[in-house]
Amino acid sequence: MNIKSLLLGSAAALAVVSGAQAADAIVAAEPEPVEYVRVCDAYGTGYFYIPGTETCLKIEGYIRFQVNVGDRVGNSDTRANDSDWDAVTRGQVQFTAKSDTEYGPLTGVIVMQFNADNATDQNAKLDSAYLDIAGFRAGLFYSWWDDGLSGETDDIGSPVTLHNSLRYQYESGDFYAGISVDELEDSPFYDGETSNNVGVAVGLGGKAGAFSYQITAGYDTDNEEGAVRAMGTVEIGPGTLGLAAVYSTNPNAYYNAAEWAIAAEYAIKATDKLKITPGVQYYSDYGVVGSDFGDGDAWKVGLTVDYQIVDNFYAKASVQYLDPEDADDSTTGYFRLQRSF
């Protein structure tokens, strides 16, 4: 009896010990701490730290639906159909990365754009990609010649404004000045050479109270021609008056619509959500004949209406009438819905 009790007691003790060891063997390890995304407010709203780094990232973009109207809109006279309207959709996303360095903020920007004319006619493209530090910018980006007045009537920019470029821009308060060297590889050519063009552009601008101004110039080395443009806006009454003038020595990559042109608009702030912008432009020696400008003049008038439906969602409608002296007149326009984020 004593032996039996001893054996049973030993077995029970062994079971207790074994059970404790088994329980210890399946205890889960403590989870590692998770690094949550932190807000980065050093460069403005919308930035956050990339986990594990000191680099701040911002993601933004828009979705756009637009219906273009007019004579043979869309893919110009070379397309298969002759419809006078065309619906298109676009999605664009931009990534901006910033981090501090001993030379100031180091910025990198990538912009991807996706366009769809229909379910089978679609394209994706790199719209911009550049790095920026201490005033120097290198990569694929839009030139100062892409800027314009706020409406849709003015025609005072380059035919192609997106280039592989190297630029330096000095900024101080409300003033900037800079110079860029542009590869004009996909710009117009008028001297019979192949596509390997180089241009030099300068830009300066600023703001003084209610007045803003910009002066831009460019020289096309292959076409050996140049252009210069002045543009300004001033707040008057319920809106903003915009004026611009451009002169080109002959057709070139920086301006080829006319020898010279002047444009004006008045952007009326009708309400907090509604802006109405009538505009007008006059061209002298309009169009291109061979490697020279044409002899006739042209007029363009138009109206653009912007309406903010809710925050980050707006509608825009625009209609433009062009009357060249040596060509048929035309009326074009579009209606747009856009959601930004």
VEXDREN-2710 file (C-alpha; in Angstrom, 1 decimal):
% VEXDREN-2710
k/r/px/py/pz
1/MET/0.0/0.0/0.0
2/ASN/2.8/2.4/0.8
3/ILE/4.6/1.5/-2.4
4/LYS/1.4/2.1/-4.4
5/SER/0.9/5.4/-2.8
6/LEU/4.5/6.4/-3.5
7/LEU/4.1/5.4/-7.2
8/LEU/0.9/7.4/-7.6
9/GLY/2.4/10.4/-5.9
10/SER/5.5/10.3/-8.1
11/ALA/3.3/10.0/-11.2
12/ALA/1.2/13.0/-10.2
13/ALA/4.3/15.1/-9.5
14/LEU/5.7/14.2/-12.9
15/ALA/2.5/15.2/-14.6
16/VAL/2.5/18.5/-12.9
17/VAL/6.1/19.2/-13.9
18/SER/5.5/18.0/-17.5
19/GLY/2.4/20.2/-17.8
20/ALA/4.2/23.2/-16.7
21/GLN/7.0/22.6/-19.2
22/ALA/4.5/22.1/-22.0
23/ALA/2.7/25.3/-21.1
24/ASP/6.0/27.2/-21.1
25/ALA/6.9/25.8/-24.5
26/ILE/3.8/27.3/-26.3
27/VAL/3.9/30.8/-24.8
28/ALA/3.9/33.3/-27.7
29/ALA/6.7/35.8/-27.9
30/GLU/5.9/39.4/-27.3
31/PRO/5.0/41.3/-30.5
32/GLU/7.5/43.8/-31.8
33/PRO/6.4/47.4/-31.6
34/VAL/4.8/48.7/-34.8
35/GLU/6.1/52.1/-36.1
36/TYR/3.0/54.0/-37.1
37/VAL/3.1/56.7/-39.8
38/ARG/4.0/60.1/-38.4
39/VAL/2.8/63.4/-39.7
40/CYS/5.6/65.6/-41.2
41/ASP/4.6/69.3/-40.9
42/ALA/8.0/70.8/-41.8
43/TYR/7.0/71.2/-45.5
44/GLY/3.3/72.0/-45.3
45/THR/0.2/69.9/-45.1
46/GLY/-0.1/66.4/-46.5
47/TYR/3.4/65.1/-45.8
48/PHE/4.2/62.1/-43.7
49/TYR/7.4/60.4/-42.7
50/ILE/8.3/57.2/-44.7
51/PRO/8.6/54.6/-41.9
52/GLY/12.1/54.1/-40.8
53/THR/13.5/57.2/-42.5
54/GLU/13.6/60.9/-42.1
55/THR/12.2/61.5/-45.6
56/CYS/8.8/63.2/-45.9
57/LEU/6.4/62.0/-48.6
58/LYS/3.3/63.6/-50.1
59/ILE/0.8/61.9/-52.4
60/GLU/-1.7/64.0/-54.4
61/GLY/-3.4/64.0/-57.8
62/TYR/-6.7/64.3/-59.6
63/ILE/-9.3/62.5/-61.6
64/ARG/-10.7/64.4/-64.6
65/PHE/-13.6/63.8/-67.0
66/GLN/-13.8/66.2/-70.0
67/VAL/-15.9/66.5/-73.1
68/ASN/-14.3/68.5/-75.9
69/VAL/-16.5/70.1/-78.6
70/GLY/-15.7/71.8/-81.9
71/ASP/-14.8/71.1/-85.4
72/ARG/-13.0/67.7/-85.6
73/VAL/-11.8/67.9/-82.0
74/GLY/-9.6/65.2/-80.3
75/ASN/-7.0/63.8/-82.7
76/SER/-7.2/66.6/-85.3
77/ASP/-8.0/66.1/-89.0
78/THR/-5.9/62.9/-89.3
79/ARG/-8.3/60.7/-87.2
80/ALA/-10.7/58.3/-88.8
81/ASN/-14.0/59.9/-87.7
82/ASP/-15.3/63.5/-88.1
83/SER/-17.2/63.8/-84.8
84/ASP/-17.5/67.3/-83.4
85/TRP/-17.3/66.1/-79.8
86/ASP/-15.0/63.8/-77.9
87/ALA/-15.0/62.5/-74.3
88/VAL/-11.7/61.9/-72.5
89/THR/-10.8/60.8/-69.0
90/ARG/-7.5/61.4/-67.1
91/GLY/-6.0/60.2/-63.8
92/GLN/-2.9/61.8/-62.5
93/VAL/-0.9/61.1/-59.3
94/GLN/2.1/63.0/-57.9
95/PHE/4.7/61.8/-55.4
96/THR/6.8/64.5/-53.7
97/ALA/9.7/63.5/-51.4
98/LYS/11.6/66.0/-49.2
99/SER/14.4/65.7/-46.7
100/ASP/16.7/68.1/-45.0
101/THR/20.4/68.4/-46.0
102/GLU/23.2/70.8/-45.3
103/TYR/22.4/72.5/-48.6
104/GLY/18.7/72.9/-47.7
105/PRO/15.7/70.6/-48.6
106/LEU/16.3/67.9/-51.2
107/THR/13.2/67.4/-53.3
108/GLY/12.2/64.7/-55.7
109/VAL/9.0/64.7/-57.7
110/ILE/7.4/62.0/-59.9
111/VAL/4.2/62.7/-61.8
112/MET/2.4/59.9/-63.6
113/GLN/-0.5/60.6/-65.9
114/PHE/-3.0/58.1/-67.4
115/ASN/-5.2/59.2/-70.3
116/ALA/-8.1/57.3/-71.9
117/ASP/-9.9/58.5/-75.1
118/ASN/-11.9/55.3/-75.0
119/ALA/-11.6/51.7/-73.7
120/THR/-8.9/50.8/-76.2
121/ASP/-7.2/54.1/-76.9
122/GLN/-5.3/54.7/-73.6
123/ASN/-1.8/55.8/-72.7
124/ALA/0.3/56.1/-69.5
125/LYS/3.2/58.6/-69.5
126/LEU/5.7/60.1/-67.2
127/ASP/4.5/63.7/-66.9
128/SER/7.4/65.0/-64.8
129/ALA/10.3/63.6/-62.8
130/TYR/13.0/65.8/-61.4
131/LEU/15.2/66.5/-58.4
132/ASP/15.7/69.9/-56.8
133/ILE/18.3/71.2/-54.3
134/ALA/19.7/74.6/-53.4
135/GLY/17.9/76.2/-56.4
136/PHE/19.2/73.7/-58.9
137/ARG/16.7/71.5/-60.7
138/ALA/17.4/68.6/-63.1
139/GLY/15.1/66.2/-64.9
140/LEU/11.9/66.3/-66.9
141/PHE/9.7/69.3/-66.0
142/TYR/7.7/72.1/-67.4
143/SER/9.4/75.4/-68.4
144/TRP/8.3/78.9/-67.5
145/TRP/6.8/79.1/-71.0
146/ASP/4.1/76.7/-69.7
147/ASP/2.7/79.5/-67.5
148/GLY/-0.2/81.7/-68.7
149/LEU/-3.2/83.7/-67.6
150/SER/-5.9/82.0/-65.5
151/GLY/-8.5/81.6/-68.3
152/GLU/-8.4/79.5/-71.5
153/THR/-8.3/82.2/-74.2
154/ASP/-4.7/83.3/-74.0
155/ASP/-2.3/81.5/-76.5
156/ILE/1.1/82.8/-75.3
157/GLY/3.1/79.7/-74.5
158/SER/5.4/77.2/-76.2
159/PRO/4.0/74.6/-78.5
160/VAL/5.9/72.0/-76.3
161/THR/6.6/73.0/-72.7
162/LEU/7.8/69.8/-71.1
163/HIS/11.6/69.2/-71.5
164/ASN/14.6/67.4/-70.1
165/SER/16.3/70.5/-68.6
166/LEU/18.9/71.7/-66.2
167/ARG/17.8/74.9/-64.3
168/TYR/19.0/77.3/-61.6
169/GLN/16.4/79.5/-59.9
170/TYR/17.1/82.1/-57.3
171/GLU/14.2/82.9/-54.9
172/SER/14.0/85.6/-52.3
173/GLY/10.6/86.5/-50.7
174/ASP/8.2/87.5/-53.5
175/PHE/10.9/87.5/-56.3
176/TYR/12.6/84.9/-58.4
177/ALA/15.0/84.8/-61.3
178/GLY/16.5/81.8/-63.2
179/ILE/18.1/80.3/-66.3
180/SER/17.6/76.9/-67.8
181/VAL/19.1/74.8/-70.6
182/ASP/16.4/72.8/-72.4
183/GLU/16.6/69.8/-74.7
184/LEU/14.0/70.7/-77.4
185/GLU/14.0/67.3/-79.0
186/ASP/10.3/67.1/-79.6
187/SER/9.8/70.8/-80.5
188/PRO/9.0/72.3/-84.0
189/PHE/11.8/72.5/-86.5
190/TYR/11.9/74.8/-89.5
191/ASP/15.5/74.6/-90.8
192/GLY/15.4/70.9/-92.0
193/GLU/17.7/69.6/-89.3
194/THR/17.0/66.4/-87.2
195/SER/15.5/66.5/-83.8
196/ASN/18.4/67.3/-81.5
197/ASN/17.6/70.9/-80.5
198/VAL/18.9/72.9/-77.5
199/GLY/17.4/76.1/-76.1
200/VAL/18.3/78.5/-73.4
201/ALA/15.5/80.2/-71.4
202/VAL/15.5/82.8/-68.7
203/GLY/12.6/83.8/-66.4
204/LEU/12.0/86.3/-63.6
205/GLY/8.9/87.3/-61.7
206/GLY/7.4/88.3/-58.5
207/LYS/4.6/89.9/-56.6
208/ALA/4.2/93.4/-55.1
209/GLY/1.0/93.8/-53.2
210/ALA/-1.9/93.1/-55.5
211/PHE/0.3/93.1/-58.6
212/SER/2.1/90.0/-60.0
213/TYR/4.4/89.9/-63.0
214/GLN/6.6/87.5/-65.0
215/ILE/9.1/88.0/-67.9
216/THR/10.2/85.0/-69.9
217/ALA/12.6/84.7/-72.8
218/GLY/14.0/81.8/-74.8
219/TYR/16.5/81.3/-77.6
220/ASP/16.2/78.2/-79.9
221/THR/19.8/77.4/-81.1
222/ASP/18.9/75.2/-84.1
223/ASN/16.3/77.5/-85.5
224/GLU/18.4/80.4/-84.5
225/GLU/15.3/82.4/-83.4
226/GLY/14.0/83.6/-80.1
227/ALA/11.0/84.9/-78.2
228/VAL/10.2/87.1/-75.2
229/ARG/7.0/87.4/-73.2
230/ALA/5.7/89.7/-70.4
231/MET/2.7/89.0/-68.3
232/GLY/1.1/90.6/-65.3
233/THR/-2.0/90.5/-63.2
234/VAL/-3.6/93.0/-60.7
235/GLU/-6.6/92.8/-58.4
236/ILE/-9.2/95.4/-59.4
237/GLY/-12.7/95.5/-58.1
238/PRO/-14.4/92.1/-57.9
239/GLY/-11.8/90.3/-60.0
240/THR/-8.3/90.1/-61.4
241/LEU/-7.2/91.8/-64.6
242/GLY/-4.5/89.9/-66.6
243/LEU/-2.4/91.3/-69.5
244/ALA/0.2/89.6/-71.6
245/ALA/2.3/90.3/-74.7
246/VAL/4.7/88.1/-76.6
247/TYR/7.1/88.7/-79.5
248/SER/8.9/86.1/-81.7
249/THR/11.7/86.8/-84.2
250/ASN/10.4/83.9/-86.4
251/PRO/8.8/80.5/-85.7
252/ASN/10.8/78.6/-83.0
253/ALA/10.4/76.2/-80.2
254/TYR/9.5/78.9/-77.6
255/TYR/6.7/80.6/-79.6
256/ASN/5.3/79.9/-83.1
257/ALA/1.7/81.1/-83.1
258/ALA/2.4/84.6/-84.5
259/GLU/5.1/87.2/-84.8
260/TRP/3.6/89.1/-81.9
261/ALA/0.4/88.9/-79.9
262/ILE/-1.3/90.6/-77.0
263/ALA/-3.9/89.0/-74.6
264/ALA/-6.2/90.3/-71.9
265/GLU/-8.7/88.8/-69.5
266/TYR/-10.7/89.8/-66.4
267/ALA/-11.3/87.0/-63.9
268/ILE/-14.5/88.0/-62.0
269/LYS/-14.9/86.4/-58.6
270/ALA/-18.7/86.4/-58.7
271/THR/-19.2/84.4/-55.5
272/ASP/-16.9/82.3/-53.2
273/LYS/-17.5/79.3/-55.6
274/LEU/-18.1/80.9/-59.0
275/LYS/-15.4/82.6/-61.2
276/ILE/-16.2/84.0/-64.7
277/THR/-13.3/84.9/-67.0
278/PRO/-13.9/86.6/-70.4
279/GLY/-10.7/86.9/-72.5
280/VAL/-9.5/88.3/-75.8
281/GLN/-6.3/87.9/-77.9
282/TYR/-4.9/89.6/-81.0
283/TYR/-2.3/88.0/-83.3
284/SER/-0.2/89.9/-85.8
285/ASP/1.3/87.8/-88.7
286/TYR/-0.6/84.7/-87.6
287/GLY/0.4/81.2/-88.4
288/VAL/3.4/79.5/-90.0
289/VAL/4.3/79.4/-93.7
290/GLY/7.4/77.4/-94.3
291/SER/9.9/78.9/-91.9
292/ASP/8.3/82.3/-91.6
293/PHE/5.1/83.7/-90.1
294/GLY/2.0/84.4/-92.1
295/ASP/0.9/87.8/-93.4
296/GLY/-2.6/87.9/-91.9
297/ASP/-3.8/88.8/-88.5
298/ALA/-6.2/86.9/-86.2
299/TRP/-8.6/87.5/-83.3
300/LYS/-9.6/85.2/-80.5
301/VAL/-12.3/85.7/-77.9
302/GLY/-13.6/83.4/-75.2
303/LEU/-15.3/82.8/-71.9
304/THR/-14.3/80.4/-69.1
305/VAL/-16.5/79.6/-66.1
306/ASP/-15.2/77.8/-63.0
307/TYR/-17.5/76.5/-60.3
308/GLN/-16.5/74.7/-57.1
309/ILE/-19.2/72.2/-56.3
310/VAL/-17.7/71.1/-53.0
311/ASP/-14.2/71.1/-51.5
312/ASN/-11.8/69.4/-54.0
313/PHE/-14.5/69.0/-56.7
314/TYR/-15.2/71.5/-59.4
315/ALA/-16.7/72.0/-62.8
316/LYS/-15.2/74.1/-65.6
317/ALA/-16.7/75.1/-69.0
318/SER/-14.9/77.0/-71.7
319/VAL/-15.8/78.2/-75.2
320/GLN/-13.3/79.9/-77.6
321/TYR/-13.9/81.6/-81.0
322/LEU/-10.9/82.1/-83.4
323/ASP/-11.1/84.2/-86.5
324/PRO/-7.9/84.2/-88.6
325/GLU/-7.7/86.5/-91.6
326/ASP/-6.3/83.9/-94.0
327/ALA/-8.1/80.8/-92.7
328/ASP/-11.6/79.6/-91.7
329/ASP/-12.9/80.7/-88.3
330/SER/-13.6/78.0/-85.7
331/THR/-15.3/77.6/-82.4
332/THR/-14.1/75.1/-79.8
333/GLY/-14.7/74.4/-76.1
334/TYR/-15.0/71.9/-73.4
335/PHE/-16.8/70.9/-70.2
336/ARG/-14.8/69.4/-67.3
337/LEU/-15.4/67.7/-64.0
338/GLN/-12.4/67.3/-61.7
339/ARG/-11.9/65.8/-58.3
340/SER/-8.5/66.6/-56.6
341/PHE/-6.9/64.9/-53.7
END
